[in-house]
Amino acid sequence: LALGTFRVGAAGFTLGGLYKYKKANKIVWKLVPYMTVAGLLGAYIGANLIISLDESVLERIIGFAILLFIPFSIFRPKLGVVSKVVSTKSVLLGHVFYFFASIWGGAVAVGTGIVSVYPMMHFYGLTLLQVKGTNRLPTLAKVLVILFVFNSYGLIDWEIGLIFALGMFIGGSAGAHYAIKLGDSNLRWILLAFVAILSLKLILGL
């Protein structure tokens, strides 16, 4: 019920800031349709899986996986800071990873952003801000599918969820504004700090 209700707020967060990323030309539109299809399939599978799986086990697994992103980022200082041209094979692999990240996101919201961010930077060759902008519309589509699944099981408190949505819309807009002002290089270090904190939280079950 908490996961389902939170997703209503996530819809507000996703919409918040969409205009700012669009205005700042941080959306790579050619990737959006493919990411949306991969994301919808993954989110539907994940939302159905969480109904029957143990969330605590999944969180510990993803906690250890997220730890791997720290050395991956430290030893590649330009990752997410400088955009690069990538091959068609790399883009296709990006779609595959995005699909699996969407399964995780459909099941458990925690860590979804990080699990999506690094493959998108690596395989799509995007900067961190481009990832955040380009991911906005596919994420909105995924959230709507997840809401459909959770609502069909009666696992959404819409009154609380709509309050979440309003607050997270405001937060998402403010976050996008300051993210664009900070720039990719500064955001990279903030992301690394959150990766470390989140991975420990999930592993230790805090």
One Martini backbone bead per residue (centre of mass of N, CA, C, O) as a GRO file, in nm:
protein
  206
    1LEU     BB    1   0.058   0.063  -0.020
    2ALA     BB    2   0.303   0.250  -0.005
    3LEU     BB    3   0.404   0.206  -0.294
    4GLY     BB    4   0.144   0.289  -0.443
    5THR     BB    5   0.115   0.578  -0.319
    6PHE     BB    6   0.393   0.687  -0.404
    7ARG     BB    7   0.339   0.680  -0.717
    8VAL     BB    8   0.163   0.931  -0.724
    9GLY     BB    9   0.393   1.121  -0.646
   10ALA     BB   10   0.585   1.042  -0.882
   11ALA     BB   11   0.418   1.180  -1.099
   12GLY     BB   12   0.468   1.467  -0.994
   13PHE     BB   13   0.778   1.462  -1.007
   14THR     BB   14   0.804   1.407  -1.314
   15LEU     BB   15   0.658   1.668  -1.403
   16GLY     BB   16   0.850   1.804  -1.239
   17GLY     BB   17   1.079   1.970  -1.460
   18LEU     BB   18   1.020   1.911  -1.758
   19TYR     BB   19   1.025   2.203  -1.867
   20LYS     BB   20   1.317   2.272  -1.779
   21TYR     BB   21   1.461   2.053  -1.950
   22LYS     BB   22   1.346   2.148  -2.218
   23LYS     BB   23   1.452   2.442  -2.209
   24ALA     BB   24   1.762   2.322  -2.167
   25ASN     BB   25   1.810   2.085  -2.371
   26LYS     BB   26   1.793   1.775  -2.197
   27ILE     BB   27   1.644   1.622  -2.438
   28VAL     BB   28   1.661   1.305  -2.604
   29TRP     BB   29   1.420   1.228  -2.827
   30LYS     BB   30   1.517   0.961  -2.980
   31LEU     BB   31   1.499   0.782  -2.705
   32VAL     BB   32   1.210   0.791  -2.583
   33PRO     BB   33   1.043   0.563  -2.729
   34TYR     BB   34   1.228   0.320  -2.648
   35MET     BB   35   1.221   0.366  -2.342
   36THR     BB   36   0.917   0.342  -2.309
   37VAL     BB   37   0.880   0.052  -2.397
   38ALA     BB   38   1.085  -0.079  -2.202
   39GLY     BB   39   0.957   0.045  -1.944
   40LEU     BB   40   0.670  -0.073  -1.959
   41LEU     BB   41   0.746  -0.370  -1.948
   42GLY     BB   42   0.913  -0.363  -1.686
   43ALA     BB   43   0.700  -0.233  -1.495
   44TYR     BB   44   0.484  -0.453  -1.520
   45ILE     BB   45   0.652  -0.684  -1.412
   46GLY     BB   46   0.741  -0.556  -1.139
   47ALA     BB   47   0.455  -0.494  -1.019
   48ASN     BB   48   0.377  -0.802  -1.010
   49LEU     BB   49   0.615  -0.917  -0.841
   50ILE     BB   50   0.582  -0.759  -0.562
   51ILE     BB   51   0.324  -0.904  -0.465
   52SER     BB   52   0.514  -1.196  -0.411
   53LEU     BB   53   0.772  -1.066  -0.301
   54ASP     BB   54   1.064  -0.998  -0.117
   55GLU     BB   55   1.175  -0.685  -0.058
   56SER     BB   56   1.427  -0.719   0.133
   57VAL     BB   57   1.594  -0.892  -0.061
   58LEU     BB   58   1.603  -0.694  -0.298
   59GLU     BB   59   1.745  -0.460  -0.148
   60ARG     BB   60   2.017  -0.606  -0.092
   61ILE     BB   61   2.095  -0.664  -0.379
   62ILE     BB   62   2.094  -0.363  -0.477
   63GLY     BB   63   2.301  -0.259  -0.273
   64PHE     BB   64   2.546  -0.415  -0.391
   65ALA     BB   65   2.518  -0.310  -0.683
   66ILE     BB   66   2.555  -0.002  -0.622
   67LEU     BB   67   2.851  -0.015  -0.521
   68LEU     BB   68   2.977  -0.052  -0.814
   69PHE     BB   69   2.941   0.255  -0.904
   70ILE     BB   70   3.172   0.396  -0.759
   71PRO     BB   71   3.430   0.297  -0.911
   72PHE     BB   72   3.312   0.348  -1.193
   73SER     BB   73   3.309   0.664  -1.149
   74ILE     BB   74   3.596   0.735  -1.045
   75PHE     BB   75   3.749   0.599  -1.309
   76ARG     BB   76   3.522   0.797  -1.470
   77PRO     BB   77   3.514   1.136  -1.471
   78LYS     BB   78   3.339   1.183  -1.755
   79LEU     BB   79   3.096   1.051  -1.653
   80GLY     BB   80   2.820   1.263  -1.710
   81VAL     BB   81   2.982   1.530  -1.823
   82VAL     BB   82   3.045   1.405  -2.111
   83SER     BB   83   2.943   1.372  -2.414
   84LYS     BB   84   2.887   1.091  -2.646
   85VAL     BB   85   2.949   0.887  -2.910
   86VAL     BB   86   2.764   0.599  -2.999
   87SER     BB   87   2.674   0.298  -3.072
   88THR     BB   88   2.421   0.094  -3.160
   89LYS     BB   89   2.492  -0.131  -2.960
   90SER     BB   90   2.495   0.048  -2.709
   91VAL     BB   91   2.200   0.139  -2.724
   92LEU     BB   92   2.074  -0.144  -2.706
   93LEU     BB   93   2.196  -0.206  -2.428
   94GLY     BB   94   2.050   0.025  -2.290
   95HIS     BB   95   1.764  -0.087  -2.328
   96VAL     BB   96   1.809  -0.344  -2.164
   97PHE     BB   97   1.886  -0.208  -1.896
   98TYR     BB   98   1.627  -0.038  -1.875
   99PHE     BB   99   1.437  -0.275  -1.849
  100PHE     BB  100   1.555  -0.389  -1.580
  101ALA     BB  101   1.526  -0.125  -1.421
  102SER     BB  102   1.211  -0.124  -1.452
  103ILE     BB  103   1.156  -0.373  -1.289
  104TRP     BB  104   1.264  -0.259  -1.029
  105GLY     BB  105   1.081  -0.003  -1.027
  106GLY     BB  106   0.811  -0.169  -1.021
  107ALA     BB  107   0.876  -0.301  -0.745
  108VAL     BB  108   1.105  -0.087  -0.630
  109ALA     BB  109   1.182   0.245  -0.577
  110VAL     BB  110   1.447   0.196  -0.456
  111GLY     BB  111   1.718   0.297  -0.668
  112THR     BB  112   1.617   0.354  -0.959
  113GLY     BB  113   1.779   0.600  -1.052
  114ILE     BB  114   2.064   0.474  -1.032
  115VAL     BB  115   2.013   0.222  -1.212
  116SER     BB  116   1.958   0.415  -1.466
  117VAL     BB  117   2.187   0.626  -1.492
  118TYR     BB  118   2.450   0.465  -1.561
  119PRO     BB  119   2.362   0.322  -1.825
  120MET     BB  120   2.290   0.588  -1.974
  121MET     BB  121   2.571   0.713  -1.968
  122HIS     BB  122   2.724   0.475  -2.100
  123PHE     BB  123   2.536   0.377  -2.354
  124TYR     BB  124   2.431   0.678  -2.449
  125GLY     BB  125   2.630   0.926  -2.375
  126LEU     BB  126   2.529   1.092  -2.133
  127THR     BB  127   2.454   1.324  -1.931
  128LEU     BB  128   2.312   1.379  -1.635
  129LEU     BB  129   2.100   1.587  -1.738
  130GLN     BB  130   2.005   1.419  -1.982
  131VAL     BB  131   1.898   1.188  -1.817
  132LYS     BB  132   1.685   1.346  -1.652
  133GLY     BB  133   1.530   1.450  -1.902
  134THR     BB  134   1.485   1.188  -2.081
  135ASN     BB  135   1.344   1.018  -1.836
  136ARG     BB  136   1.069   1.154  -1.782
  137LEU     BB  137   0.857   1.027  -1.981
  138PRO     BB  138   0.909   0.723  -1.935
  139THR     BB  139   0.845   0.742  -1.630
  140LEU     BB  140   0.553   0.828  -1.653
  141ALA     BB  141   0.458   0.574  -1.801
  142LYS     BB  142   0.541   0.377  -1.577
  143VAL     BB  143   0.371   0.491  -1.346
  144LEU     BB  144   0.095   0.437  -1.479
  145VAL     BB  145   0.123   0.129  -1.487
  146ILE     BB  146   0.171   0.084  -1.184
  147LEU     BB  147  -0.096   0.210  -1.093
  148PHE     BB  148  -0.278   0.006  -1.232
  149VAL     BB  149  -0.184  -0.244  -1.076
  150PHE     BB  150  -0.224  -0.144  -0.781
  151ASN     BB  151  -0.526  -0.065  -0.815
  152SER     BB  152  -0.629  -0.357  -0.885
  153TYR     BB  153  -0.543  -0.432  -0.564
  154GLY     BB  154  -0.598  -0.184  -0.369
  155LEU     BB  155  -0.285  -0.017  -0.335
  156ILE     BB  156  -0.429   0.285  -0.293
  157ASP     BB  157  -0.406   0.611  -0.145
  158TRP     BB  158  -0.535   0.884  -0.295
  159GLU     BB  159  -0.533   1.111  -0.089
  160ILE     BB  160  -0.233   1.093  -0.016
  161GLY     BB  161  -0.113   1.078  -0.305
  162LEU     BB  162  -0.201   1.369  -0.396
  163ILE     BB  163  -0.030   1.513  -0.188
  164PHE     BB  164   0.234   1.404  -0.287
  165ALA     BB  165   0.215   1.514  -0.577
  166LEU     BB  166   0.228   1.811  -0.506
  167GLY     BB  167   0.495   1.813  -0.348
  168MET     BB  168   0.667   1.665  -0.578
  169PHE     BB  169   0.627   1.878  -0.793
  170ILE     BB  170   0.771   2.104  -0.646
  171GLY     BB  171   1.036   1.947  -0.595
  172GLY     BB  172   1.099   1.879  -0.894
  173SER     BB  173   1.123   2.172  -0.990
  174ALA     BB  174   1.344   2.266  -0.795
  175GLY     BB  175   1.552   2.046  -0.862
  176ALA     BB  176   1.587   2.117  -1.163
  177HIS     BB  177   1.683   2.405  -1.126
  178TYR     BB  178   1.944   2.335  -0.951
  179ALA     BB  179   2.073   2.127  -1.137
  180ILE     BB  180   2.126   2.319  -1.375
  181LYS     BB  181   2.302   2.519  -1.208
  182LEU     BB  182   2.525   2.314  -1.118
  183GLY     BB  183   2.575   2.079  -1.300
  184ASP     BB  184   2.735   1.790  -1.386
  185SER     BB  185   2.990   1.793  -1.203
  186ASN     BB  186   2.846   1.843  -0.927
  187LEU     BB  187   2.635   1.612  -0.945
  188ARG     BB  188   2.829   1.374  -0.935
  189TRP     BB  189   2.905   1.403  -0.628
  190ILE     BB  190   2.621   1.382  -0.516
  191LEU     BB  191   2.562   1.102  -0.629
  192LEU     BB  192   2.789   0.949  -0.484
  193ALA     BB  193   2.686   1.002  -0.198
  194PHE     BB  194   2.406   0.863  -0.237
  195VAL     BB  195   2.510   0.586  -0.314
  196ALA     BB  196   2.651   0.521  -0.046
  197ILE     BB  197   2.406   0.558   0.142
  198LEU     BB  198   2.201   0.368   0.004
  199SER     BB  199   2.360   0.100   0.008
  200LEU     BB  200   2.381   0.083   0.318
  201LYS     BB  201   2.081   0.090   0.382
  202LEU     BB  202   2.004  -0.171   0.225
  203ILE     BB  203   2.202  -0.373   0.354
  204LEU     BB  204   2.117  -0.295   0.668
  205GLY     BB  205   1.806  -0.213   0.687
  206LEU     BB  206   1.736   0.112   0.764
   0.00000   0.00000   0.00000
